[in-house]
Amino acid sequence: MSTPTTTPGIPIPVPDERSAGYWAAAADGVLALSCCDHCGYLAMPPDIICVGCRSTEPSFHDQPVSGNGTVRSWTVMRVAFLPGFAPLVPYTLADVELDEQANLRIVARVLAGEEVLAVGARAHTEFEEIAPGFNVPGFVIEETS
């Protein structure tokens, strides 16, 4: 992962019991997802039933992942859905399937590479600091050779 870029003014998520580990890892510039202790299935976000093993009493730990993946889709946000995002408009959100597991998808803001954005393009995760010690993941789209 990389050194975060700084983008102040974006609304700050409020971590809860299920997301605290995710945000703690992000603060360190690491993308960590919930991993089922029973079967190893990665979830984003974790649910009350594990999608991998169907355990109705799942337990999860935070598992660092590469943050590398393939663009499945994207959209350009031209209207802010929360007032705090208005300074960013227009901005692009990408749906990226991570390499670690089929159908493990994350939606995040495109931080760079919009000019080469296409379905099937490769992307990697970088972080942006939105407040001191508070980072959110975003994607950098890679040029194909």
DSSP file with accessible surface (Angstrom, degrees, kcal/mol):
  #  RESIDUE AA STRUCTURE BP1 BP2  ACC     N-H-->O    O-->H-N    N-H-->O    O-->H-N    TCO  KAPPA ALPHA  PHI   PSI    X-CA   Y-CA   Z-CA
    1    1 A M              0   0  102      0, 0.0     2,-0.2     0, 0.0   125,-0.1   0.000 360.0 360.0 360.0 171.8    0.0    0.0    0.0
    2    2 A S        -     0   0   39    123,-0.2   125,-0.2     1,-0.1     3,-0.1  -0.637 360.0 -78.3-121.6 173.1    1.1    3.6   -0.3
    3    3 A T        -     0   0  123     -2,-0.2   124,-0.1     1,-0.1    -1,-0.1  -0.525  60.8-107.7 -67.9 132.4    1.4    6.8    1.6
    4    4 A P        -     0   0   42      0, 0.0   124,-0.3     0, 0.0     2,-0.2  -0.296  21.7-136.0 -66.2 143.9   -2.0    8.4    1.7
    5    5 A T  E     -a  128   0A  70    122,-1.9   124,-4.8    -3,-0.1     2,-0.5  -0.566  29.8-113.3 -83.6 162.3   -2.9   11.5   -0.3
    6    6 A T  E     +a  129   0A  94    122,-0.2   124,-0.2    -2,-0.2   129,-0.0  -0.890  39.8 164.4-108.2 126.9   -4.8   14.1    1.7
    7    7 A T    >   -     0   0   28    122,-3.3     3,-0.7    -2,-0.5   121,-0.1  -0.764  20.3-168.4-135.3  85.2   -8.4   15.1    0.9
    8    8 A P  T 3   +     0   0  101      0, 0.0   123,-0.1     0, 0.0   122,-0.1  -0.327  60.9  42.8 -74.1 159.8   -9.8   17.0    3.8
    9    9 A G  T 3  S+     0   0   63    121,-0.8   122,-0.1     1,-0.3   121,-0.1   0.268  72.5 128.7  95.6 -11.6  -13.5   17.8    4.2
   10   10 A I  S <  S-     0   0   15     -3,-0.7    -1,-0.3   120,-0.2    75,-0.1  -0.555  73.4 -93.2 -73.9 141.8  -15.0   14.4    3.2
   11   11 A P        -     0   0   46      0, 0.0    -1,-0.1     0, 0.0   119,-0.0  -0.264  40.8-127.0 -55.2 139.2  -17.5   13.1    5.8
   12   12 A I        -     0   0   88     -3,-0.1   122,-0.0   118,-0.0   119,-0.0  -0.793  18.8-126.5 -94.0 123.0  -15.8   10.8    8.3
   13   13 A P        -     0   0   42      0, 0.0    -1,-0.0     0, 0.0     0, 0.0  -0.307  17.4-129.0 -61.9 152.3  -17.4    7.3    8.7
   14   14 A V        -     0   0  133      0, 0.0     5,-0.1     0, 0.0     6,-0.1  -0.904  23.8-136.6-106.1 106.3  -18.2    6.3   12.2
   15   15 A P        -     0   0   55      0, 0.0     2,-0.2     0, 0.0     5,-0.0  -0.313  22.1-169.8 -62.3 142.4  -16.7    2.9   13.0
   16   16 A D     >  -     0   0   89      0, 0.0     4,-1.7     0, 0.0     3,-0.3  -0.587  45.2 -78.1-117.0-171.5  -18.9    0.4   14.8
   17   17 A E  T  4 S+     0   0  193      1,-0.2     4,-0.4    -2,-0.2     3,-0.1   0.888 130.5  44.8 -58.7 -40.2  -18.1   -3.0   16.4
   18   18 A R  T  4 S+     0   0  122      1,-0.2    -1,-0.2     2,-0.1     4,-0.2   0.785 121.3  37.0 -76.0 -27.6  -18.1   -4.8   13.0
   19   19 A S  T  > S+     0   0   28     -3,-0.3     4,-2.2     1,-0.1     5,-0.2   0.509  86.3  95.7-105.4  -2.4  -16.1   -2.1   11.1
   20   20 A A  H  X S+     0   0   48     -4,-1.7     4,-2.4     1,-0.2     5,-0.2   0.891  87.1  48.3 -58.3 -42.9  -13.6   -1.0   13.7
   21   21 A G  H  > S+     0   0   20     -4,-0.4     4,-2.4     2,-0.2    -1,-0.2   0.887 109.3  53.8 -65.1 -38.3  -10.8   -3.4   12.5
   22   22 A Y  H  > S+     0   0   25     -4,-0.2     4,-2.3     1,-0.2    10,-0.3   0.946 113.1  42.3 -59.5 -49.0  -11.3   -2.3    8.9
   23   23 A W  H  X S+     0   0   43     -4,-2.2     4,-2.1     2,-0.2   112,-0.3   0.854 111.6  54.7 -71.3 -33.6  -10.9    1.4    9.8
   24   24 A A  H  X S+     0   0   59     -4,-2.4     4,-0.8    -5,-0.2    -1,-0.2   0.923 111.2  45.6 -64.0 -42.5   -7.9    0.7   12.1
   25   25 A A  H ><>S+     0   0   17     -4,-2.4     5,-2.2     1,-0.2     3,-1.1   0.928 110.1  54.1 -65.6 -42.4   -6.1   -1.1    9.3
   26   26 A A  H ><5S+     0   0    1     -4,-2.3     3,-2.2     1,-0.3    -1,-0.2   0.876  99.9  61.1 -60.0 -36.9   -7.0    1.7    6.8
   27   27 A A  H 3<5S+     0   0   36     -4,-2.1    -1,-0.3     1,-0.3    -2,-0.2   0.817 106.7  47.0 -59.3 -27.5   -5.5    4.2    9.2
   28   28 A D  T <<5S-     0   0  131     -3,-1.1    -1,-0.3    -4,-0.8    -2,-0.2   0.268 125.0-104.5 -94.6   6.7   -2.2    2.3    8.7
   29   29 A G  T < 5S+     0   0    6     -3,-2.2     2,-0.4     1,-0.2    -3,-0.2   0.793  81.3 127.0  75.2  30.1   -2.7    2.2    4.9
   30   30 A V      < -     0   0   48     -5,-2.2     2,-0.7    -8,-0.1    -1,-0.2  -0.967  56.2-140.2-122.9 133.1   -3.7   -1.5    4.8
   31   31 A L        +     0   0    2     34,-0.5    34,-2.8    -2,-0.4     2,-0.4  -0.829  31.1 174.4 -89.6 113.5   -6.8   -2.9    3.2
   32   32 A A  E     -G   64   0B   3     -2,-0.7     2,-0.2   -10,-0.3    -6,-0.1  -0.990   8.6-168.5-126.1 125.9   -8.1   -5.6    5.6
   33   33 A L  E     -G   63   0B   1     30,-2.4    30,-3.3    -2,-0.4     2,-0.3  -0.694  34.5 -87.8-110.3 164.2  -11.4   -7.4    5.1
   34   34 A S  E     -GH  62  43B  10      9,-1.3     9,-3.1    -2,-0.2     2,-0.5  -0.549  41.8-165.3 -73.9 129.2  -13.4   -9.7    7.4
   35   35 A C  E     -GH  61  42B  10     26,-3.0    26,-2.1    -2,-0.3     7,-0.2  -0.970  22.6-119.0-120.3 125.9  -12.3  -13.3    7.1
   36   36 A C  E  >  -G   60   0B   1      5,-2.6     4,-1.9    -2,-0.5    24,-0.2  -0.426  12.3-148.0 -65.3 128.9  -14.5  -16.1    8.4
   37   37 A D  T  4 S+     0   0   83     22,-3.0    -1,-0.2    -2,-0.2    23,-0.1   0.732  95.6  50.7 -68.8 -21.2  -12.7  -18.1   11.1
   38   38 A H  T  4 S+     0   0  113     21,-0.4    -1,-0.2     3,-0.1    22,-0.1   0.891 131.9   3.5 -84.6 -42.3  -14.6  -21.2   10.1
   39   39 A C  T  4 S-     0   0   62      2,-0.1    -2,-0.2     0, 0.0    -1,-0.1   0.506  89.4-116.2-126.9 -10.5  -14.0  -21.3    6.3
   40   40 A G     <  +     0   0   39     -4,-1.9     2,-0.2     1,-0.3    -3,-0.1   0.531  56.2 156.7  85.1   5.4  -11.7  -18.4    5.3
   41   41 A Y        -     0   0   63     -6,-0.1    -5,-2.6     1,-0.1     2,-0.4  -0.447  37.7-134.6 -67.1 133.2  -14.3  -16.7    3.2
   42   42 A L  E     -H   35   0B  15     -7,-0.2     2,-0.4    -2,-0.2    -7,-0.2  -0.744  24.9-171.5 -90.4 136.4  -13.6  -12.9    2.8
   43   43 A A  E     -H   34   0B  14     -9,-3.1    -9,-1.3    -2,-0.4    61,-0.1  -0.978  18.5-144.7-132.0 142.8  -16.6  -10.6    3.3
   44   44 A M  S    S+     0   0   67      1,-0.6    61,-0.2    -2,-0.4   -11,-0.0  -0.842  99.2   6.7-144.8 102.1  -17.0   -6.9    2.7
   45   45 A P  S    S-     0   0   90      0, 0.0    -1,-0.6     0, 0.0   -26,-0.1   0.721  99.3-121.6 -83.1 169.1  -18.9   -6.1    4.9
   46   46 A P        -     0   0   14      0, 0.0     2,-0.2     0, 0.0     4,-0.1  -0.347  29.1-151.7 -68.4 153.7  -19.3   -9.1    7.2
   47   47 A D        -     0   0   90      2,-0.2    -4,-0.0    -3,-0.0     3,-0.0  -0.672  30.0-103.2-119.4 176.7  -22.9  -10.4    7.6
   48   48 A I  S    S+     0   0  125     -2,-0.2     2,-0.4     1,-0.1    -1,-0.0   0.654 113.5  43.5 -77.1 -14.5  -24.7  -12.2   10.4
   49   49 A I  S    S-     0   0   73      8,-0.1     2,-0.3     3,-0.0     7,-0.2  -1.000  94.6-118.2-127.8 130.8  -24.5  -15.4    8.3
   50   50 A C     >  -     0   0    2      5,-1.9     4,-1.7    -2,-0.4     5,-0.1  -0.532  15.0-152.3 -68.8 127.5  -21.2  -16.3    6.6
   51   51 A V  T  4 S+     0   0   74     -2,-0.3    -1,-0.2     1,-0.2    -9,-0.0   0.814  91.9  52.9 -69.6 -27.9  -21.8  -16.5    2.8
   52   52 A G  T  4 S+     0   0   38      1,-0.1    -1,-0.2   -11,-0.1    -2,-0.0   0.955 129.3   9.7 -74.9 -50.9  -19.0  -19.0    2.4
   53   53 A C  T  4 S-     0   0   53      2,-0.1    -2,-0.2   -12,-0.1    -1,-0.1   0.440  92.4-124.9-112.5  -2.3  -19.9  -21.7    4.9
   54   54 A R     <  +     0   0  168     -4,-1.7     2,-0.2     1,-0.2    -3,-0.1   0.685  46.6 169.7  66.1  19.2  -23.5  -20.6    5.9
   55   55 A S        -     0   0   27      1,-0.2    -5,-1.9    -5,-0.1    -1,-0.2  -0.434  28.9-157.7 -62.3 130.8  -22.5  -20.5    9.6
   56   56 A T  S    S+     0   0  106      1,-0.2    -1,-0.2    -7,-0.2    -2,-0.0   0.475  93.5  46.5 -88.2  -2.7  -25.3  -18.8   11.6
   57   57 A E  S    S+     0   0  159      2,-0.1    -1,-0.2    -7,-0.0    -8,-0.1  -0.466  84.1 170.5-130.6  60.4  -22.7  -18.1   14.3
   58   58 A P        -     0   0   29      0, 0.0     2,-0.4     0, 0.0   -22,-0.0  -0.314  18.2-162.1 -73.4 153.7  -19.8  -16.7   12.3
   59   59 A S        -     0   0   50      2,-0.0   -22,-3.0    -2,-0.0   -21,-0.4  -0.983  11.8-162.3-129.3 144.9  -16.8  -15.2   13.8
   60   60 A F  E     -G   36   0B  56     -2,-0.4     2,-0.3   -24,-0.2   -24,-0.2  -0.918  12.0-163.4-128.0 151.9  -14.4  -13.0   11.7
   61   61 A H  E     -G   35   0B  73    -26,-2.1   -26,-3.0    -2,-0.3     2,-0.6  -0.909  37.2-100.1-125.6 160.1  -10.9  -11.7   11.9
   62   62 A D  E     -G   34   0B  72     -2,-0.3   -28,-0.2   -28,-0.2   -30,-0.0  -0.712  39.2-167.9 -85.0 122.2   -9.4   -8.8    9.9
   63   63 A Q  E     -G   33   0B  78    -30,-3.3   -30,-2.4    -2,-0.6     2,-0.1  -0.945  18.5-130.0-114.7 116.6   -7.3  -10.2    7.0
   64   64 A P  E     -G   32   0B  76      0, 0.0     2,-0.3     0, 0.0   -32,-0.3  -0.393  29.5-169.3 -61.9 140.6   -5.0   -7.9    5.0
   65   65 A V        -     0   0   14    -34,-2.8   -34,-0.5    -2,-0.1    33,-0.0  -0.862  33.0-109.3-126.9 167.0   -5.5   -8.3    1.3
   66   66 A S        -     0   0   44     -2,-0.3    59,-0.3     2,-0.1     3,-0.1   0.806  34.2-138.7 -68.0 -32.7   -3.5   -7.0   -1.7
   67   67 A G        +     0   0    0      1,-0.3    58,-0.5    57,-0.1     2,-0.3   0.526  60.7 129.0  81.3   5.0   -6.1   -4.4   -2.8
   68   68 A N        +     0   0   58     56,-0.2    31,-2.7    71,-0.1    -1,-0.3  -0.732  28.4 124.9 -93.6 144.2   -5.4   -5.4   -6.4
   69   69 A G  E     -CB  98 123A   0     54,-2.4    54,-2.4    -2,-0.3     2,-0.4  -0.944  52.2 -78.0-172.1-166.7   -8.2   -6.3   -8.7
   70   70 A T  E     -CB  97 122A  36     27,-2.3    27,-2.7    -2,-0.3     2,-0.3  -0.944  40.3-114.8-121.6 133.0  -10.2   -5.8  -11.9
   71   71 A V  E     +C   96   0A   0     50,-3.0    49,-2.7    -2,-0.4    25,-0.2  -0.482  32.4 174.1 -67.1 125.2  -12.7   -3.1  -12.7
   72   72 A R  E     -     0   0A 111     23,-3.5     2,-0.3     1,-0.4    24,-0.2   0.706  64.5 -26.2 -99.0 -33.9  -16.2   -4.5  -13.1
   73   73 A S  E     -C   95   0A  60     22,-1.3    22,-3.0    45,-0.1    -1,-0.4  -0.971  56.8-162.9-167.5 170.0  -18.1   -1.3  -13.5
   74   74 A W  E     -C   94   0A 100     -2,-0.3     2,-0.3    20,-0.3    20,-0.2  -0.981   2.5-159.4-159.2 165.7  -18.0    2.4  -12.6
   75   75 A T  E     -C   93   0A  75     18,-2.3    18,-2.8    -2,-0.3     2,-0.6  -0.989  19.7-128.0-147.0 151.1  -20.2    5.5  -12.4
   76   76 A V  E     -C   92   0A  46     -2,-0.3     2,-0.7    16,-0.2    16,-0.3  -0.908  21.7-143.2-101.8 121.6  -19.6    9.2  -12.4
   77   77 A M  E     +C   91   0A  41     14,-3.7    14,-1.6    -2,-0.6     3,-0.1  -0.772  28.1 166.8 -86.3 116.3  -21.3   11.0   -9.5
   78   78 A R        +     0   0  170     -2,-0.7     2,-0.4    12,-0.2    -1,-0.2   0.505  67.3  48.3-107.0  -9.7  -22.6   14.3  -10.7
   79   79 A V  S    S-     0   0  116     10,-0.0     2,-0.3     0, 0.0    -1,-0.2  -1.000  87.9-121.0-131.2 131.3  -24.8   15.1   -7.6
   80   80 A A        -     0   0   27     -2,-0.4     6,-0.1     1,-0.2    -2,-0.0  -0.556  11.8-158.1 -73.6 128.0  -23.5   14.7   -4.1
   81   81 A F  S    S+     0   0  128     -2,-0.3    -1,-0.2     1,-0.2     3,-0.0   0.654  87.3  31.9 -81.5 -14.5  -25.6   12.2   -2.1
   82   82 A L  S >  S-     0   0   82      1,-0.1     3,-2.2    -3,-0.0     4,-0.4  -0.993  88.2-122.0-133.5 143.4  -24.4   13.9    1.1
   83   83 A P  G >  S+     0   0  118      0, 0.0     3,-1.6     0, 0.0    -1,-0.1   0.837 108.7  65.0 -55.0 -32.4  -23.6   17.6    1.4
   84   84 A G  G 3  S+     0   0   28      1,-0.3     4,-0.1     2,-0.1    -3,-0.0   0.703  98.4  54.0 -65.9 -18.5  -20.0   16.8    2.5
   85   85 A F  G X> S+     0   0   36     -3,-2.2     3,-1.7     1,-0.2     4,-0.7   0.526  79.6  96.9 -91.4  -6.0  -19.2   15.2   -0.9
   86   86 A A  G X4 S+     0   0   55     -3,-1.6     3,-1.1    -4,-0.4    -1,-0.2   0.863  76.3  58.7 -54.4 -40.4  -20.3   18.3   -2.9
   87   87 A P  G 34 S+     0   0  113      0, 0.0    -1,-0.3     0, 0.0    -2,-0.1   0.751 104.5  53.1 -64.5 -17.8  -16.7   19.6   -3.2
   88   88 A L  G <4 S+     0   0   33     -3,-1.7    -2,-0.2    -4,-0.1   -11,-0.1   0.653  84.8 152.3 -88.1 -18.4  -15.7   16.4   -5.0
   89   89 A V    <<  +     0   0   46     -3,-1.1   -11,-0.1    -4,-0.7     2,-0.1  -0.372  56.7  39.6 -63.2 135.7  -18.5   16.5   -7.6
   90   90 A P  S    S+     0   0   85      0, 0.0     2,-0.3     0, 0.0   -12,-0.2   0.598  85.5 147.2 -81.0 147.6  -18.0   15.2  -10.3
   91   91 A Y  E     -C   77   0A   9    -14,-1.6   -14,-3.7    -2,-0.1     2,-0.4  -0.961  40.1-122.6-140.3 159.8  -16.1   12.1   -9.1
   92   92 A T  E     -C   76   0A   4     18,-0.4    18,-3.1    -2,-0.3     2,-0.4  -0.873  14.3-161.4-110.2 133.5  -15.9    8.5  -10.2
   93   93 A L  E     -CD  75 109A  38    -18,-2.8   -18,-2.3    -2,-0.4     2,-0.4  -0.938  12.0-158.4-108.1 135.0  -16.7    5.4   -8.2
   94   94 A A  E     -CD  74 108A   1     14,-3.0    14,-1.9    -2,-0.4     2,-0.7  -0.914  13.4-144.5-115.5 141.3  -15.4    2.1   -9.4
   95   95 A D  E     -CD  73 107A  37    -22,-3.0   -23,-3.5    -2,-0.4   -22,-1.3  -0.927  29.3-174.6 -99.3 110.9  -16.6   -1.4   -8.6
   96   96 A V  E     -CD  71 106A   0     10,-2.8    10,-2.4    -2,-0.7     2,-0.7  -0.940  22.1-144.4-117.3 128.9  -13.5   -3.6   -8.4
   97   97 A E  E     -CD  70 105A  39    -27,-2.7   -27,-2.3    -2,-0.5     8,-0.3  -0.838  28.8-131.6 -88.6 119.5  -13.4   -7.3   -7.9
   98   98 A L  E >   -C   69   0A   2      6,-3.3     3,-1.0    -2,-0.7     6,-0.4  -0.380   8.7-124.9 -74.8 151.2  -10.4   -8.1   -5.8
   99   99 A D  T 3  S+     0   0   82    -31,-2.7   -30,-0.1     1,-0.2    -1,-0.1   0.743  97.8  74.7 -66.0 -25.6   -7.9  -10.8   -6.8
  100  100 A E  T 3  S+     0   0   74    -32,-0.3     2,-0.3     1,-0.2    -1,-0.2   0.742 108.7   4.5 -64.9 -25.9   -8.2  -12.8   -3.5
  101  101 A Q  S X  S-     0   0   38     -3,-1.0     3,-1.7     3,-0.2    -1,-0.2  -0.967  80.4 -97.0-162.2 140.3  -11.6  -14.3   -4.2
  102  102 A A  T 3  S+     0   0   67     -2,-0.3     3,-0.1     1,-0.3    -3,-0.1  -0.321 108.7   9.8 -59.5 138.3  -14.2  -14.5   -6.9
  103  103 A N  T 3  S+     0   0  113      1,-0.2     2,-1.1    -5,-0.0    -1,-0.3   0.590  84.7 139.3  65.6  14.7  -17.0  -11.9   -6.4
  104  104 A L    <   +     0   0    7     -3,-1.7    -6,-3.3    -6,-0.4     2,-0.4  -0.789  34.1 176.0 -87.5 101.3  -15.2  -10.1   -3.7
  105  105 A R  E     -D   97   0A 101     -2,-1.1     2,-0.4    -8,-0.3    -8,-0.2  -0.878  22.6-172.6-119.2 145.8  -16.0   -6.6   -4.7
  106  106 A I  E     -D   96   0A   9    -10,-2.4   -10,-2.8    -2,-0.4     2,-0.5  -0.992  13.2-149.2-132.1 139.8  -15.4   -3.1   -3.3
  107  107 A V  E     +D   95   0A  91     -2,-0.4     2,-0.3   -12,-0.2   -12,-0.2  -0.938  34.5 147.6-108.0 127.1  -16.8    0.2   -4.5
  108  108 A A  E     -D   94   0A  10    -14,-1.9   -14,-3.0    -2,-0.5    30,-0.2  -0.967  49.6 -79.8-152.4 166.6  -14.5    3.2   -3.9
  109  109 A R  E     -De  93 138A  48     28,-0.5    30,-2.6    -2,-0.3     2,-0.6  -0.404  42.7-118.6 -71.2 141.3  -13.5    6.5   -5.4
  110  110 A V  E     - e   0 139A   2    -18,-3.1   -18,-0.4    28,-0.2    30,-0.2  -0.740  29.4-177.3 -80.5 121.3  -11.1    6.5   -8.4
  111  111 A L  E     -     0   0A  44     28,-3.3     2,-0.3    -2,-0.6    29,-0.2   0.726  64.8  -5.3 -92.5 -27.3   -8.1    8.5   -7.3
  112  112 A A  E    S+ e   0 140A  45     27,-1.1    29,-2.7     1,-0.0    -1,-0.3  -0.974 106.4  52.4-161.8 155.5   -6.1    8.4  -10.5
  113  113 A G    >   +     0   0    9     -2,-0.3     3,-1.9    27,-0.2     4,-0.3   0.611  50.3 142.7  92.9  15.2   -6.3    6.8  -14.0
  114  114 A E  G >   +     0   0   97      1,-0.3     3,-1.3     2,-0.2    26,-0.0   0.832  68.3  65.3 -57.0 -29.6   -9.8    7.9  -15.0
  115  115 A E  G 3  S+     0   0  153      1,-0.3    -1,-0.3    26,-0.1    -2,-0.0   0.709 108.9  37.8 -69.2 -17.3   -8.5    8.4  -18.6
  116  116 A V  G <  S+     0   0   43     -3,-1.9    -1,-0.3    25,-0.1    -2,-0.2   0.246  84.7 136.3-114.4  13.0   -7.8    4.6  -18.9
  117  117 A L    <   +     0   0   24     -3,-1.3     2,-0.3    -4,-0.3   -43,-0.1  -0.415  23.2 141.8 -66.6 126.1  -10.9    3.4  -17.0
  118  118 A A    >   -     0   0   44     -2,-0.2     3,-2.3   -45,-0.1   -47,-0.2  -0.976  59.9 -83.1-158.9 153.9  -12.5    0.5  -18.7
  119  119 A V  T 3  S+     0   0  101     -2,-0.3   -47,-0.2     1,-0.3     3,-0.1  -0.450 120.5  24.7 -58.8 131.2  -14.3   -2.7  -17.8
  120  120 A G  T 3  S+     0   0   45    -49,-2.7    -1,-0.3     1,-0.3   -48,-0.1   0.288  89.8 138.0  92.6  -9.4  -11.5   -5.3  -17.2
  121  121 A A    <   -     0   0    7     -3,-2.3   -50,-3.0   -50,-0.1    -1,-0.3  -0.337  56.6-114.0 -66.1 150.1   -8.8   -2.7  -16.4
  122  122 A R  E     -B   70   0A  82     20,-0.4    20,-2.9   -52,-0.2     2,-0.3  -0.596  36.8-176.9 -84.1 148.1   -6.5   -3.5  -13.5
  123  123 A A  E     -BF  69 141A   0    -54,-2.4   -54,-2.4    18,-0.2     2,-0.3  -0.974  12.4-159.4-141.6 153.6   -6.7   -1.4  -10.4
  124  124 A H  E     - F   0 140A  43     16,-2.1    16,-2.7    -2,-0.3     2,-0.3  -0.963  26.3-108.2-133.8 155.9   -4.8   -1.1   -7.1
  125  125 A T  E     + F   0 139A   5    -58,-0.5     2,-0.3    -2,-0.3    14,-0.2  -0.647  35.9 168.5 -85.6 134.2   -5.8    0.3   -3.8
  126  126 A E  E     - F   0 138A  51     12,-2.1    12,-2.9    -2,-0.3     2,-0.3  -0.885  26.8-124.3-131.2 166.0   -4.3    3.5   -2.4
  127  127 A F  E     - F   0 137A   1     -2,-0.3  -122,-1.9    10,-0.2     2,-0.4  -0.862  11.3-156.9-116.3 148.6   -5.5    5.5    0.6
  128  128 A E  E     -aF   5 136A   5      8,-2.3     8,-2.4    -2,-0.3     2,-0.6  -0.981  20.4-130.1-121.3 136.9   -6.5    9.1    1.0
  129  129 A E  E     +aF   6 135A  59   -124,-4.8  -122,-3.3    -2,-0.4     6,-0.2  -0.749  26.8 173.9 -85.8 122.2   -6.4   10.8    4.4
  130  130 A I  E    S+     0   0A   6      4,-2.7  -121,-0.8    -2,-0.6  -120,-0.2   0.565  73.3   2.2-104.5 -13.3   -9.7   12.6    5.1
  131  131 A A  E >  S- F   0 134A  22      3,-1.2     3,-2.9  -123,-0.1    -1,-0.4  -0.939 105.7 -63.3-160.5 159.1   -8.8   13.6    8.6
  132  132 A P  T 3  S-     0   0  127      0, 0.0     3,-0.1     0, 0.0    -2,-0.0  -0.266 125.0  -0.3 -53.0 121.6   -5.7   13.2   10.8
  133  133 A G  T 3  S+     0   0   50      1,-0.1     2,-0.5  -106,-0.1  -106,-0.1   0.581 109.7 108.4  76.3   9.7   -5.2    9.4   11.2
  134  134 A F  E <   + F   0 131A  40     -3,-2.9    -4,-2.7  -108,-0.1    -3,-1.2  -0.923  43.3 174.8-127.0 107.5   -8.3    8.6    9.2
  135  135 A N  E     - F   0 129A   6     -2,-0.5    -6,-0.2  -112,-0.3  -108,-0.1  -0.849  14.4-160.8-111.4 147.2   -7.8    7.1    5.7
  136  136 A V  E     - F   0 128A  22     -8,-2.4    -8,-2.3    -2,-0.3     2,-0.1  -0.956  26.0-114.2-122.2 144.5  -10.3    5.7    3.2
  137  137 A P  E     + F   0 127A  16      0, 0.0   -28,-0.5     0, 0.0     2,-0.3  -0.462  37.5 168.9 -76.4 149.8   -9.4    3.4    0.3
  138  138 A G  E     -eF 109 126A   0    -12,-2.9   -12,-2.1   -30,-0.2     2,-0.4  -0.876  28.6-106.6-145.1 176.8   -9.6    4.4   -3.3
  139  139 A F  E     -eF 110 125A   2    -30,-2.6   -28,-3.3    -2,-0.3   -27,-1.1  -0.909  11.0-158.2-118.1 142.6   -8.5    3.0   -6.6
  140  140 A V  E     -eF 112 124A  22    -16,-2.7   -16,-2.1    -2,-0.4     2,-0.4  -0.978  23.6-139.6-109.9 122.7   -5.8    3.9   -9.0
  141  141 A I  E     - F   0 123A   7    -29,-2.7     2,-0.3    -2,-0.5   -18,-0.2  -0.713  17.9-137.8 -86.3 132.8   -6.5    2.5  -12.5
  142  142 A E        -     0   0   70    -20,-2.9   -20,-0.4    -2,-0.4     2,-0.2  -0.686  13.3-116.5 -95.9 144.0   -3.5    1.1  -14.2
  143  143 A E        -     0   0  150     -2,-0.3     2,-0.3   -22,-0.1    -1,-0.1  -0.489  28.7-126.3 -72.6 141.4   -2.6    1.6  -17.9
  144  144 A T              0   0  116     -2,-0.2    -1,-0.1   -28,-0.1   -23,-0.0  -0.662 360.0 360.0 -86.1 148.6   -2.6   -1.5  -20.0
  145  145 A S              0   0  171     -2,-0.3    -1,-0.1     0, 0.0     0, 0.0  -0.365 360.0 360.0 -93.8 360.0    0.6   -2.2  -22.0
